[in-house]
Amino acid sequence: MNAAEKYLFEVHGYLVIEGVLTPDEVAAANAAIDAHADGIGIRPNDLAHESQTLQGTQGRGDLGGMLEWEKPHCEPFRAMIAHEKVKPYLEEVLGPGFRLEGLGIITMDEGAEGFWFHEGGEPHDRSRGFYYRNGRMFCGMTNVAVQLADVGVDDGGFACLPGSHKANYPCPDEIRLYEAYQDRMVTVPAKAGDAVLFVETLMHGALPWRAKHQRRSVIVRYNHGVQGESLMGTWTPPGFYEELTEEQQAVISAPQYRRESKGSRLYG
Ligand SMILES: O=C(O)CCC(=O)C(=O)O
């Protein structure tokens, strides 16, 4: 993560990482989704809430379970969880030993409804925090949205209020519902293969999808190494654990504490 990227991520709460996947890798992921398309669950138009501006003619689609799909279809998604082009960014914002919280695919066909703007730092949720201290950023849940289809300027899809990860006042409902100050929200144009890195505490949602082609976005969720948001009782490895590389295994291991500070020779 270079100095310009760090600056922009700290100020805005998100960043586009270009060219994470090659065209062949995008094609393999899309072929895997096509083969599992009957598993896409279309939501019952429940994400726009009562917003008049986020309404759509149909719900968005959700698809999961990709890490357990049969080979070769699980492979493009297993390759995403500890991707060498993304790891340096996650290490910078989450620290060493960052963990995977989960991943899922969002699909939107033309006319699909948007998603009300949620998160935004208020109320404060310690698993979704963001702060800067001792010369570096510390993030709670952080997402990498790998785009499997182009997102044009007017297509809709993921949108956010830049800088809202540092908000303190409660956000008025008319802003969350995209009924006021709409020009303050930004969508994030990207090419298939690019990834949008964003901290979950950034206020974000989605605008209705306007493009003819299907939106496909793989949301890969991470947290720092000591956070296990949904873990209770004993951690057990998933059935496919032994098929993963060491780096992939590391991101799905149990939460663990790793000392980061080298500020004093006593910590050396
Ligand atoms: O990309 C989107 O459609 C919204 C995703 C979202 O709200 C989330 O990941 O929490």
The ligand as a MOL file (V3000), in Angstrom:
LIG
                    3D

  0  0  0     0  0            999 V3000
M  V30 BEGIN CTAB
M  V30 COUNTS 10 9 0 0 0
M  V30 BEGIN ATOM
M  V30 1 O -22.1750 -3.8690 -2.5430 0
M  V30 2 C -23.3110 -3.8030 -2.0920 0
M  V30 3 O -24.3220 -3.9770 -2.7950 0
M  V30 4 C -23.5110 -3.4860 -0.6370 0
M  V30 5 C -22.6770 -4.3830 0.2220 0
M  V30 6 C -22.9150 -4.1550 1.6570 0
M  V30 7 O -23.7330 -3.4030 2.0750 0
M  V30 8 C -22.0740 -4.8250 2.6240 0
M  V30 9 O -21.1750 -5.5520 2.2100 0
M  V30 10 O -22.2820 -4.6400 3.8440 0
M  V30 END ATOM
M  V30 BEGIN BOND
M  V30 1 2 1 2
M  V30 2 1 2 3
M  V30 3 1 2 4
M  V30 4 1 4 5
M  V30 5 1 5 6
M  V30 6 2 6 7
M  V30 7 1 6 8
M  V30 8 2 8 9
M  V30 9 1 8 10
M  V30 END BOND
M  V30 END CTAB
M  END
